[in-house]
Amino acid sequence: MITTLNEGDWNIKLIESVAIDDLKQVKECLKIIGYSDHRMFIRANINTIDIYGDTALMIASAKGHFEIVKFLVENGADVNLL
């Protein structure tokens, strides 16, 4: 099971990093930071949404940031969220 810290700052940083095509920072936002009781903890929620209701995957797709799209999908972004 994956548990996110859901600290707003990391979710915001994820959205901002996707918007400016900063794959290195996207990876940092989604970095695994620990394990406990069969759970994995990461900093940001890969499916977080911005104030307009767009996910990081939607933003990356719309802006043509294909390396980020690939990374997000390979790491569990929900392709069915609308």
C-alpha positions in Angstrom: 0.0 0.0 0.0 1.2 3.5 -0.8 0.6 6.3 1.7 1.2 9.9 0.8 2.1 12.5 3.3 -0.4 14.8 1.5 1.4 17.8 2.7 -0.1 20.6 0.5 3.3 22.0 -0.3 4.5 18.8 -2.0 1.3 18.5 -4.0 1.6 22.1 -5.1 5.2 21.7 -6.0 4.3 18.6 -8.0 1.7 20.6 -10.1 4.1 23.5 -10.5 7.0 21.2 -11.6 4.8 19.4 -14.1 3.7 22.8 -15.6 7.3 24.0 -16.2 8.5 20.6 -17.5 10.9 19.9 -14.6 11.1 16.1 -14.5 13.9 16.2 -11.9 11.6 18.0 -9.5 8.6 15.8 -10.3 10.7 12.8 -9.3 11.7 14.6 -6.1 8.1 15.3 -5.3 7.2 11.6 -5.8 10.3 10.3 -4.0 9.8 7.3 -1.6 10.7 8.5 1.8 10.1 5.5 4.0 8.5 2.2 4.7 6.5 1.1 7.7 4.1 -1.9 8.3 4.0 -2.9 4.7 3.3 0.7 3.6 5.4 2.9 1.4 5.4 6.6 2.1 5.8 9.2 -0.6 5.8 13.0 -0.5 3.1 14.0 -2.9 -0.1 12.4 -4.2 0.5 11.5 -7.9 -3.2 12.1 -8.6 -3.4 15.4 -6.8 -5.5 18.0 -8.6 -4.9 21.8 -9.0 -7.5 24.5 -8.3 -9.0 23.9 -11.8 -9.5 20.2 -11.2 -6.7 19.1 -13.4 -4.3 16.3 -12.4 -0.5 16.4 -13.0 -1.0 13.9 -15.8 -3.6 16.2 -17.5 -1.4 19.2 -17.2 1.7 17.3 -18.6 -0.4 15.9 -21.5 -1.9 19.3 -22.4 1.5 21.0 -22.4 3.2 18.2 -24.4 5.6 17.3 -21.6 5.9 13.7 -22.9 8.7 12.6 -20.6 6.7 13.6 -17.6 3.6 11.9 -19.0 5.6 8.7 -19.4 7.0 9.0 -15.9 3.7 9.7 -14.3 1.9 6.8 -16.1 4.8 4.3 -15.3 4.5 5.3 -11.6 0.8 4.9 -11.2 -1.0 8.0 -12.3 -4.6 7.2 -12.9 -5.3 7.7 -16.6 -9.0 7.5 -16.1 -9.5 10.5 -13.8 -11.5 13.3 -15.4 
